[in-house]
Amino acid sequence: MTKKYGKPTYILCLGLLSSLLYACQPSAPQVPTIKHIVVIGVDGMSPDGVEKAATPYMDSLMKNGSYTLQARGVLPTSSSSNWASMIMGAGPEQHGITSNGWQPDDHILPAVTTGTEGIFPTIFGVIRQQHPSAEIGAIYNWKDFGRLFEKTAVNYNIHGQTEKETAELASTYIREKKPLFTFVHFDHVDHAGHETGHGTAAYYQTVALADSLIGQVIQAAREAGILEETVFIVSADHGGVGKGHGGETLGEIQIPFIVCGKGIKKGYQIKHTVYTYDNASTIAFLLGIEPPYAWIGKPVKSVVEGFPAPVVKEEKEKLAAPTIYPPARENALAGGLYIDKPAQVEIKSAQPGQVIHYTLDGSEPTASSPVYQSPFTLTESKVVKAKAFAADQESYTAQGFFRIASTSHDNGINYSFYTGENWKQLPDFEKLKARSTGNVYEFRIDSIPNAKGTYAVKFEAFLQIDQPGDYTFYTNSDDGSNLMINNQEVVNNDGDHGALERSGKIHLDKGMHPLTVRYFNGGGGSWLDVYYKGPAIVKQIIPPSVLYRSNQEKAIKTVANP
């Protein structure tokens, strides 16, 4: 006799099977209950600073937590845009804070949406909205940070006059209030970058001081009895190059991102991309709160125990770029100017066991390019590019500009030097009286005597063009500059800003062309480089061999027709 099962029995069996299958599935990872988060932001602290300065506390945070030294900020690499992105979970395109000149009631680009107080929603406001009774504090060394968040969202809002006072205020607040969320901002490293230059001994000393202040804040959490329930996040708004920032280089846009504390993986190096606007989203994730829809940041879930790293097949971690000697210093790229002598090129990899491939024609090196074996010499201007290779990985590209000049020709540039005050853009040179004049081989200000404070320089030369065609010219300047050829403006890079590159294109015939570069420095950091590229010419600093103090065509004609 065949036994038949009715519909109710069938459904019951199916339900039991489903329950068994569900029970066999691995449970989803859970974020532990985190009662306190402390974010410490250090203005102007580059990954280079973290690696080369004495930083025992940050070293300990990385050893006992998760980190990447290749996180990225946003453009422009200015403080307001990047601090806003960090706490707003979005970029300037969304929050509208495009420069340090931004004010809540005076700006160009409106935010795509606003929360309380008429600004784009920040992590402060989001926490307050979803945790109405939470204790929230903001202690900051840079006064202008205070305009970037909702004042009504915080219980404690105070500007520390110095970095040490800021650390004391934050430490006292943590000990006494045991806040859910604390944001601490230090500004002194950025000051050192502007005053002495990024990568200098004085700069590294200020990073070391920041590290000790971070240790002081951690100790306050220990004394408050909340250390085991706290997550610390240490990051920065931007790095810097030379005595400035605001430009578009890795040295300016790369930042550290360090997370340590309850439930965070230990000794974990983050291999995937991290952006500064991921910071706010990560805080929201750790606290279990819902981020605003307008945020574009993603939580860095991989730092939490039990959460895997995202599978990103198209990404490969980049090796550190090799170093071309003479190495880069401040704003100047590797290489240099050699007068009446050949240049010697040396290249070293960041780690042993790597193979360096290089090119001399400005093209990107590949595994098929020549292998660097030993130092070599150059007798004419060249652009050297190099990459390191190891297994299936390759490095960022290093490049050096080697320029050769000879005193046996009329090569050179005439310059006039002016001083002034309160300049925010290029002055009217026709109304100025030159304080000094002279000759140089390049459009550089570092070779001009007494170029300090607020000043301007007008460079004038004749550019030799051997092949007609379209040429692109570039000025990279801190502060403003412009470039004119045949009395026509080709590049406008004016304004009071960090090292920024701007370009323009013009068609040039064969022959000599008058070229004028005007530059001003409003104060603080200063820099100028001028590049060009054209038919059969890779982008490079304009070499002295094509620049003349006088019109050579006219001189030749005069000799030929006395």
C-alpha positions in Angstrom: 0.0 0.0 0.0 1.4 3.3 -1.1 1.3 6.0 1.7 0.2 9.4 0.5 1.1 12.6 2.2 -1.4 15.5 2.2 -0.5 19.1 1.5 -0.1 20.2 5.1 2.5 17.5 5.7 4.4 18.5 2.6 4.5 22.1 3.6 5.7 21.1 7.1 8.5 19.1 5.7 9.6 21.9 3.4 9.5 24.3 6.3 11.7 22.0 8.4 14.2 21.6 5.5 14.4 25.4 5.0 15.1 25.8 8.7 17.9 23.2 8.6 19.4 24.9 5.6 19.2 28.3 7.3 20.8 26.9 10.4 23.7 25.6 8.4 24.5 29.0 6.8 27.3 30.9 8.4 26.0 33.8 10.5 26.6 37.3 9.2 29.3 39.3 10.9 28.1 41.7 13.5 29.6 45.0 14.6 30.2 45.0 18.4 28.5 47.6 20.5 30.8 50.6 20.4 30.1 53.2 23.1 32.7 55.8 22.2 34.4 57.0 19.0 37.3 59.5 19.0 38.4 61.0 15.7 41.8 62.8 15.7 42.5 64.9 12.6 46.0 66.3 12.1 46.0 69.2 9.6 48.7 68.7 6.9 50.1 65.4 8.2 51.2 63.4 5.2 51.9 59.6 5.1 55.6 60.6 4.7 55.4 62.3 8.0 53.9 59.3 9.7 56.6 57.0 8.2 59.6 59.2 8.9 58.9 61.0 12.1 59.1 59.5 15.6 55.5 58.3 16.1 55.3 55.6 18.7 51.6 56.1 19.4 50.6 56.0 15.8 52.9 53.0 15.3 51.1 51.3 18.2 47.7 52.1 16.7 48.7 50.6 13.4 50.2 47.5 15.1 47.1 47.0 17.2 44.6 48.2 14.6 44.0 48.7 10.9 45.5 51.3 8.6 46.4 52.5 5.1 48.9 55.2 4.3 47.4 55.5 0.8 44.0 57.0 1.5 43.0 59.9 -0.6 41.6 63.3 0.1 39.6 65.4 -2.4 40.5 68.2 -4.8 41.3 70.9 -4.2 43.7 69.8 -1.5 42.7 72.7 0.7 41.8 72.4 4.4 38.1 73.4 4.2 37.2 71.1 1.3 38.9 68.1 2.9 37.7 68.6 6.5 34.2 69.0 5.2 34.5 65.9 3.1 35.7 63.9 6.1 32.8 64.9 8.3 30.1 65.1 5.6 30.7 61.8 3.9 30.8 63.4 0.4 33.0 65.5 -1.9 32.9 69.2 -2.8 30.6 68.4 -5.7 28.0 67.4 -3.2 28.6 69.7 -0.1 29.7 72.7 -2.1 32.7 73.6 0.0 35.2 74.2 -2.8 37.8 76.5 -1.1 38.9 78.0 2.2 36.9 81.1 1.3 33.6 79.2 1.8 31.2 80.5 4.3 27.7 79.2 5.2 26.2 82.5 3.9 28.7 83.3 1.2 29.6 80.6 -1.3 29.5 79.8 -5.0 28.3 76.2 -5.3 25.2 75.3 -3.2 25.0 72.0 -1.5 22.9 69.3 -3.2 20.9 69.1 0.0 21.0 70.8 3.5 20.2 69.6 6.9 19.9 71.7 10.1 21.6 75.1 10.1 21.5 75.2 6.3 24.6 73.2 5.6 25.2 69.7 4.1 24.5 67.1 6.8 27.6 66.1 8.9 28.3 63.2 11.1 27.7 65.5 14.1 24.1 66.2 13.0 23.4 62.7 11.9 24.4 61.3 15.3 22.4 64.0 17.1 19.3 63.2 15.0 19.5 59.5 15.8 20.9 59.7 19.3 19.2 62.8 20.7 20.7 62.4 24.2 24.3 61.6 23.1 27.2 63.5 24.4 29.1 65.0 21.4 32.1 67.3 21.3 34.3 69.2 18.8 37.6 70.5 20.0 39.6 72.2 17.2 42.9 74.1 16.8 42.0 75.7 13.5 39.2 78.2 14.2 37.6 77.9 10.8 36.9 74.3 11.4 34.0 75.5 13.6 32.0 76.8 10.6 31.9 73.3 9.0 29.4 71.6 11.3 26.1 72.1 13.0 26.6 74.0 16.2 23.3 72.8 17.7 24.4 69.2 17.2 27.3 69.3 19.7 27.3 69.7 23.5 30.9 70.9 23.6 32.2 73.3 20.9 35.5 74.9 21.6 38.5 76.4 19.7 41.9 75.6 21.3 44.4 78.5 20.8 47.4 76.1 20.6 47.8 72.4 19.8 48.7 71.7 23.4 45.7 73.6 24.8 43.6 71.7 22.3 44.9 68.3 23.6 44.3 69.4 27.2 40.7 70.6 26.4 40.0 67.3 24.6 41.5 65.2 27.4 39.6 66.9 30.1 36.3 66.6 28.1 36.8 62.9 27.6 37.7 62.2 31.2 34.7 64.2 32.5 32.0 63.5 30.0 32.9 60.2 28.4 31.3 61.3 25.1 29.8 59.1 22.5 31.6 61.0 19.7 34.6 63.4 20.0 36.4 65.1 17.1 39.8 66.6 17.9 41.7 68.8 15.4 45.3 69.8 15.5 46.7 72.5 13.2 50.4 72.9 14.0 51.7 70.4 11.5 50.2 72.4 8.7 51.8 75.5 10.0 55.2 73.8 9.9 54.6 72.7 6.3 53.9 76.3 5.3 56.8 77.8 7.3 59.7 75.3 6.9 58.4 73.0 4.2 57.0 69.5 4.1 59.6 66.8 4.5 62.0 69.0 6.5 63.4 68.1 10.0 61.2 70.8 11.6 58.1 69.3 9.9 58.9 65.8 11.2 59.3 67.3 14.7 55.8 68.7 14.6 54.5 65.3 13.4 56.2 63.8 16.4 54.6 66.4 18.6 51.2 65.5 17.1 51.9 61.8 17.9 52.5 62.7 21.6 49.3 64.7 21.7 47.4 61.7 20.2 48.9 59.6 23.1 47.6 62.2 25.6 44.1 61.8 24.2 44.3 58.0 24.3 45.5 58.3 27.9 42.5 60.4 28.8 40.2 57.6 27.5 42.2 55.1 29.7 41.8 57.4 32.8 38.1 57.8 32.0 37.7 54.0 32.1 36.3 53.8 28.5 39.4 52.7 26.6 38.2 49.2 26.0 34.9 50.5 24.6 36.4 53.1 22.3 37.4 53.2 18.7 40.1 55.8 17.6 40.4 57.1 14.1 43.4 59.1 13.1 43.6 60.9 9.7 44.5 64.2 8.0 43.0 66.6 5.5 45.9 66.7 3.1 49.7 66.4 2.8 51.8 69.0 1.0 54.7 69.7 -1.3 57.3 72.2 -0.5 55.7 75.0 1.6 52.2 74.6 0.2 49.3 72.5 -0.7 46.2 72.9 -2.9 47.6 71.2 -5.9 47.1 67.9 -7.6 50.1 65.7 -6.6 50.2 62.5 -4.6 52.2 64.3 -1.9 49.2 66.6 -1.4 46.2 64.3 -1.8 47.4 61.1 0.0 46.6 60.9 3.7 46.9 58.3 6.5 43.8 56.5 7.8 44.3 54.6 11.0 41.6 52.8 13.0 42.1 51.1 16.3 40.0 49.9 19.3 37.1 47.7 20.2 36.3 45.1 17.5 38.9 46.4 15.1 41.3 44.0 13.4 44.9 44.1 14.7 47.9 44.7 12.4 45.6 44.8 9.3 46.9 46.8 6.4 44.0 48.0 4.2 44.7 47.0 0.6 41.6 48.5 -1.0 40.9 52.1 -1.8 39.9 54.5 1.0 38.7 58.1 0.6 38.4 60.8 3.2 34.6 60.9 2.8 34.6 57.2 3.9 35.5 58.5 7.3 32.0 59.7 8.2 30.3 56.6 6.7 32.6 54.4 8.8 31.7 56.2 12.0 28.0 55.8 11.1 28.5 52.1 10.4 30.4 51.5 13.7 27.6 53.3 15.7 24.8 51.5 13.8 23.2 54.6 12.5 21.7 55.3 9.1 23.7 57.7 6.9 22.0 60.3 4.7 21.2 59.3 1.2 23.2 62.2 -0.2 26.5 60.8 1.3 28.7 59.0 -1.2 31.2 57.6 1.3 31.3 53.9 2.0 32.1 52.4 5.4 35.5 50.7 5.6 33.9 47.5 6.9 37.1 45.5 6.3 38.7 47.0 9.5 36.1 45.3 11.7 36.7 41.8 13.0 34.7 39.2 11.0 34.2 41.4 8.0 36.1 40.4 4.9 37.9 42.8 2.6 35.9 43.6 -0.6 36.8 41.6 -3.6 38.1 44.1 -6.1 39.6 42.2 -9.0 40.7 45.3 -11.0 42.9 46.7 -8.3 46.5 45.9 -7.6 48.4 47.5 -4.8 51.1 49.9 -6.1 54.7 49.5 -5.0 56.5 52.7 -3.8 58.1 54.6 -6.7 61.9 54.3 -7.0 63.9 57.4 -6.3 65.7 59.3 -9.1 68.8 61.1 -7.9 69.2 64.0 -7.4 65.9 63.5 -5.6 62.9 65.7 -5.4 63.0 68.5 -2.8 60.1 70.6 -1.8 58.2 71.5 -5.0 61.1 70.6 -7.3 60.9 67.3 -9.0 63.9 65.0 -9.3 66.8 66.0 -11.6 68.3 69.4 -11.9 70.0 72.1 -14.0 73.6 71.4 -15.1 75.7 74.2 -16.5 78.7 73.3 -18.7 78.7 69.8 -17.4 76.9 66.5 -18.0 74.2 65.2 -15.6 74.7 62.0 -13.7 71.5 59.9 -13.1 71.2 57.4 -10.3 68.0 55.4 -9.5 67.3 53.3 -6.4 64.3 51.1 -5.6 62.3 51.5 -2.4 62.8 47.8 -1.5 65.5 45.3 -2.3 64.7 42.6 -4.9 62.8 45.0 -7.3 63.8 45.5 -10.9 63.8 49.0 -12.2 63.0 49.8 -15.8 63.4 53.3 -17.2 62.9 55.5 -20.3 64.6 58.7 -21.6 61.9 59.8 -24.0 59.2 60.6 -21.5 57.2 57.4 -22.2 55.8 55.3 -19.4 58.3 52.5 -18.5 57.1 48.9 -19.0 58.7 45.5 -18.2 60.1 45.7 -21.8 61.9 49.0 -21.2 65.7 49.1 -20.5 66.7 47.7 -17.1 68.6 50.1 -14.8 72.0 48.6 -13.9 74.2 51.5 -12.7 74.4 55.3 -12.8 74.8 56.9 -16.2 75.4 60.4 -17.6 73.4 62.7 -19.9 74.9 65.3 -22.2 71.6 66.8 -23.3 68.3 67.6 -21.6 66.1 64.5 -21.0 63.0 63.4 -19.1 63.8 60.3 -17.1 61.0 58.0 -16.0 61.4 54.9 -13.9 59.2 52.1 -12.5 60.0 49.3 -10.1 58.7 45.8 -10.8 58.3 42.8 -8.5 56.4 39.6 -9.4 53.0 40.8 -10.8 53.2 44.3 -9.1 54.6 47.6 -10.4 55.3 50.9 -8.7 54.1 54.4 -9.3 56.1 56.2 -11.9 59.1 58.3 -10.8 60.2 61.1 -13.1 63.2 63.4 -13.2 63.8 66.5 -15.4 67.5 66.9 -16.3 68.4 70.2 -18.0 71.7 70.9 -19.6 72.9 74.5 -20.2 76.0 76.0 -21.8 77.6 79.4 -21.1 79.1 79.4 -24.6 75.8 80.5 -26.1 73.4 83.3 -25.6 71.0 81.1 -23.7 69.1 82.5 -20.8 66.2 84.6 -19.6 66.0 88.2 -18.5 64.1 89.0 -15.4 62.9 92.0 -13.4 62.1 91.8 -9.7 59.5 93.8 -7.9 58.2 94.0 -4.3 54.8 95.0 -3.0 52.2 94.2 -0.4 48.7 92.7 0.0 48.7 91.2 -3.5 46.0 88.6 -4.2 46.6 88.5 -8.0 49.2 89.6 -10.5 50.0 93.3 -10.1 50.0 95.8 -13.0 53.7 95.6 -13.9 53.5 98.8 -15.9 53.0 100.7 -12.7 55.8 99.1 -10.8 59.5 99.9 -10.6 61.9 97.1 -10.7 64.0 96.6 -7.6 66.6 94.5 -9.5 67.2 92.9 -12.8 69.3 90.0 -14.0 69.6 86.8 -16.0 68.8 83.2 -15.2 68.6 80.0 -17.2 65.1 78.9 -16.2 61.7 80.3 -15.2 62.5 79.7 -11.5 62.3 81.9 -8.5 64.6 80.0 -6.3 67.7 81.4 -8.1 66.6 85.1 -7.7 68.2 87.0 -4.8 65.9 88.3 -2.0 62.8 86.6 -3.3 61.0 86.6 0.0 57.6 87.9 1.3 55.3 89.6 -1.2 57.0 90.1 -4.6 56.7 89.7 -8.3 58.9 88.7 -11.2 58.7 89.3 -14.9 60.7 86.9 -17.1 61.3 87.6 -20.7 63.0 85.5 -23.3 62.9 84.3 -26.9 61.8 80.7 -27.5 63.3 78.8 -30.4 60.8 76.6 -32.3 62.4 74.2 -34.8 59.2 72.4 -35.9 55.9 74.2 -36.6 52.8 72.9 -34.9 50.6 73.0 -31.9 52.4 73.6 -28.6 51.0 73.3 -25.0 52.5 75.4 -22.3 52.1 74.9 -18.5 52.8 77.0 -15.4 52.9 75.3 -12.0 52.9 78.1 -9.5 52.4 79.1 -5.9 50.9 81.8 -6.1 49.7 83.2 -9.4 51.3 83.3 -12.9 50.6 83.8 -16.5 52.4 83.0 -19.7 52.3 85.0 -23.0 53.8 84.2 -26.4 53.9 86.7 -29.2 52.0 89.1 -26.8 49.1 86.6 -26.6 48.1 85.1 -23.2 48.4 81.3 -23.4 48.2 80.3 -19.8 46.3 82.1 -17.0 47.2 80.7 -13.6 46.5 83.8 -11.6 45.3 84.1 -8.0 46.4 83.5 -4.4 46.7 79.7 -4.2 49.0 76.8 -3.5 51.0 75.1 -6.2 48.6 74.6 -9.1 49.2 73.7 -12.7 47.3 75.3 -15.6 47.9 75.0 -19.3 47.0 76.5 -22.7 47.7 75.7 -26.4 48.9 77.8 -29.3 50.1 77.2 -32.8 53.7 78.3 -33.4 55.7 78.6 -36.7 59.3 77.8 -37.0 61.5 80.6 -35.6 62.0 82.7 -32.5 59.0 83.8 -30.4 59.0 86.3 -27.6 57.9 84.6 -24.4 56.9 86.4 -21.2 56.1 84.8 -17.8 54.8 86.9 -15.0 54.6 85.6 -11.4 53.7 86.9 -8.0 53.9 85.5 -4.4 51.5 86.9 -1.9 53.4 85.5 1.0 54.2 82.1 2.5 55.2 79.3 0.2 56.3 80.1 -3.3 57.1 78.2 -6.5 57.3 78.4 -10.3 58.0 75.9 -13.0 57.2 76.3 -16.7 56.8 73.3 -19.0 55.9 72.8 -22.7 55.3 70.0 -25.1 54.8 69.9 -28.9 55.6 68.0 -32.0 58.2 65.3 -31.1 58.6 67.0 -27.7 57.4 65.3 -24.5 56.1 67.4 -21.7 59.2 68.8 -19.9 60.6 71.9 -18.1 61.5 74.2 -21.0 65.2 73.5 -21.4 67.7 76.3 -21.4 69.0 75.3 -24.9 65.9 76.7 -26.6 65.7 80.0 -24.5 67.6 83.1 -25.5 68.1 86.5 -23.9 67.8 88.2 -27.3 66.2 87.5 -30.7 68.8 85.2 -32.5 67.1 85.6 -35.8 67.6 89.3 -35.7 71.2 88.9 -34.7 71.9 86.5 -37.6 70.3 88.9 -40.1 72.3 91.8 -38.7 75.6 89.9 -39.1 74.6 88.7 -42.6 73.6 92.2 -43.7 75.9 94.7 -42.0 
